[in-house]
């Protein structure tokens, strides 16, 4: 599948934003948030900017972005519609939580409840995002049991890295370093499982199954259906060489997981400006690594329509 940069930014930005918002909401529910207004403005501001910016960027991939609102009407059958509705609903409790923390300096009572409800809504929104892809049986690499856990743990990990960096910048005690380490460890396990899964499973769809002529032998393409490229081939016929995919997986694992893990450990065992620099570098490395991972998530996926254009399996 052709990696759309707007969708890549959307899934990574909103994942980090929702991850941070969810962590802040859970910590508020258990009385673990500092009341400093500057930190509240900084952390909530960054989270909401990432979420809103990501949601807006997702419309750039549409032929008619002005009609994006119509997707909200198909919630009975469309995970995209459910995602859009949940994204809007999430602003309710998280907005109330932000109001209490920023303007009233209060994260208890009704504001703690709002924070917890907002955290649940954030998790559900990320879940629906993952299901947009995991529900597509026509794309084998997406219709995989590891896809949804991958979206959730990467949201947790990037949100925790973001919160950790902000806590060091604002010099507040938040203890998100440990959450980041746990999230990164889970992300390594899940991504390794996902890559092993898509490498170890053969495509269920082949030219033989698509045509029903498998009992006659091997089916091959006699002539291409088009003399030139078309929309389907440019969007769904994108291919990345196996050797490049392996290299990019390593880059994603190192930059997105291993290096942020090491830098976060350094931030835990140091103080002052060194800890702040380590946490900031962990966030930067993690962001680049997740962007590479998400690019690969699209680039390695093959749609069954490619069988019509000569692919041997999908």
N, C-alpha and C positions, 0 to 999 in steps of 0.2 A: 504494500500500500504506500502511496505517496505521502511522505511526512509533511503535514501542513504545519507551518511554523506557528500560526495563530492558535491551533489546537494544542500544540506542544506547550506553548506559553500558558495557555488556559489551564491545562491539567496540572502543570507544575506550580504555577503561581497560586491558583486556588487551593491546591493540595497543601502547600505550606501555610497559607493564610488560615484555612480551616483547621489545620493541625494546631497552630498557635492559639487560635480562638478556643478550641476545644480544651486545650491544656489549661488555659487561663480560667475557663469556666469551671473545670473540675477543681482546680486549686482554690477558687473562690468558695466553692461549696464546702470545702474542708478547712476553710480559714487559713489558707497558706499564701494569700496574696499580700504584698506590701501595699500600703495606701498612698505612696508617693504619686502625686498627680502627674509629674513629669514622666514617670515610667508608664503610667496608665495611658497618657496621650501618645507616647511613643510606640508602645506595644500594640495598642488597639488601632492606632493610626496606620501602622505598617500592615497589620492583618487585614484591615478593611480595604486598604489601597490595593493589596495583592488580590483580594477576592473580587472587588469591583473591576479592577483592571483586567483580570483573567476572564471574568464573565463577559465583559465587553469585547475582548479580543476573540472570543469564540464565535461571535457573529461575523467576523471578517471572512470566514471560510464559506459563508453562505452567498449564493448568487444574488439574493435580495435581502440584505441585513434588516431592512425596514420591516420585513414581514416575520421577523424572528418571534414576535409575540404569539403568532399563530401556533407555534409548537406547544404552547401551554395548554391548548385545548385537547390534546391527544393523550392525556394522562392515563386513560384506561389501558392503552396498549404500548405506549412509548416510554422507554426509560429516559430518553432525552427530555420529554415533557415532564416527567416526574422530577428529574433533576432540576429543571427550571423552576418548578413550583416550590420545591424544597429550598432552593437557593433564596427565593424571595421570602418564604416563611421564616428562614433562619435569621433574617435581619430583625425580626420581632423581638425574640428573647435576648439575642446578643446586643441589640440596640438598647434595651432596658438595662441590661447588665453594664454596658458602657456608660449609660447615663448615671447610674448610681456610683460607679467607681470614679468617674471623672468629675462630676459636678457636686456630688454629695460626699465623696470620700468614704463611701460605704459599700462593702462587698458582702454584707451579711443579709439575713432575712430574705425578703422578696428578691433582692438583687442576687443573692446566692442561688436561689431557686432558678432565676432567669439564666444565670450563668451555666447551671447544670443542664437545663433544658436546651440552651444554646449549644452546649457541647454535644448533646445527643443529636441535635439537628445537623450540626457540622459533620458528625460521623455518618449520618444517613445520607447527606448530600454527596460526600465522597463515595459512599457505597453506590449510589445511583449513577454517578459518573463512571465507575468501573463497570457497572452492568450494561451501560450503553455498548460496550465492546464485548463483555463476557457473554452476552445473550445472542451474539451473532454467530449462528452455526455455520454460516457461509465462509467464515474466516477461522481456520483451525487454530492458529496461534493465539487468537483472542478468546475463543470458546474453550477456555482452559481453567481448571479449578484454582490455579495459582494467580490468576489475574486480579481478582477482587482483593485477596490478602495483600498483593503487591501494592495496589493503590493505597490501601489503608495504612500499611506499615511505613510506606514512604511519606505519606502525609504526616504521620506521627513523628518520624525521624526528622524531616525537614522543618516541621513546626517547632520541635524541641531545639534543633540547632539555632533556629531564628530566635526563639525565646532565650536560649542560653547566651547568645551574642548580645542581645539587648540588655539582659540582666547585668552583664559585665560592663557594658557601656554606661548604664545608669547607676552602676554600683549598688545593686540591690540583691538580696539573698532570695533566690528562687528555686535552687536545686534542680534545674532542668538539665544539668549536665548528665546526671545519672539516667534521666529519661531518654536523652539523646543517645547515650551509649546502648541502652536496651533496645531502642528503636532501630539503630544502625545494625545491631547484631541480628535482630529479627529480619531486617531488610536483606542482609546477606544470605540468610537461610532461604528466604522466600524467593529471591531472584535466582539463586543457584537452583532451586527446585523448579522454577519456571523455565529456565533455559534448558535444564535437563529434560523437562517434560516435552517441550516443543522439538527438541533434537531427537528424542527417543521414539516419538510417535510418527508413524507414516500417514500420509494423507489418505483419508477415506474416499475422497473423490478423485477419479482418474478419467481419462477420455473413455475408457472401457465402461465405467459405471455411468458416466454422463450420457453416453449414446445407447447403452444397453446392448452393445455388440461385443462385449468381452468374451462371450462363448465362442466367437469366431476367431479370436486371437488378438494380437496387438493392434490397437487402433492408432493410426498416425494421421497428422494433418497433411492433406494433399496440396491445398492452396490456402494462403492466408485469407481471412474473411475481408480484410481491407488492404488497399494498396498503400495506405499511409497510417500514421498514428491517429488515434481518436481520443475522446475524453476518457473512456473506460481504460484504455491502455496507459494513459498518463497518470490517472488516479489510482488504478488498481493493479496495474502491471509493473509497478516500480519494483526493481530488484537490487539487492545489495549483495556483492560477492561474499561467499562464505568466509574467506580469509579476512576480509575487512570486518565482517560481523564479529568474528572472534576477537580481533584486536579492539574493536569498539566496546565489546563486553568487558574486556579487561580494563579499559579506560574508565568505563562507567563504575566498575567495582572498586577500582583504586581511588578515583576522584570522588565518587559519590558515597562510598562507605568506609573503606580502609583508612584513607588519609584523614577524613573528618573524625573518625574514631580516635586515631592517634593524637590529633590536635586537641580533641576534647579532653582526653586523658591529661594532656599537658596543661590545659586550662584548669583542670581540677587540682593539680598538684603545684600550681604556681599562683602568684597573686599579682595585683597591680596591673601595670600596662602590659606585661608579658602575657598574663592570662587573658586580657582583653584582645590582644593581637591574635593569640591562639584560637580563641572562640570565633573571632571574625574570619580568620582564614579557614576554619572548619566549615563555617557557613558558606563562604565563597566556593570552596572546593566541592561541598555537597551540592550546591546549586548547579554547578557546571556538570557534575557527574550525573545528576538526575535528568538534566536536559539531554545528555547523551543517551541515557537509558531510555528516555521517552521517545527520542528519535528512532532508536532501534526497535522499540515496541511497534512502531508503525512500519518501519522499513522492512522488517523481517516477516511481516504478515502477508499472506497470499490469499486473494479472494478466488472463489471457485470459478468466477467468470473468466479467469485467465486460461482455463482449460479450452475455451473456445478459440483462444489465440495461440495454442500450441504448447501450453504447459503440460508436463507429464503427470503432475499431481497437484492437489491443492488441499 
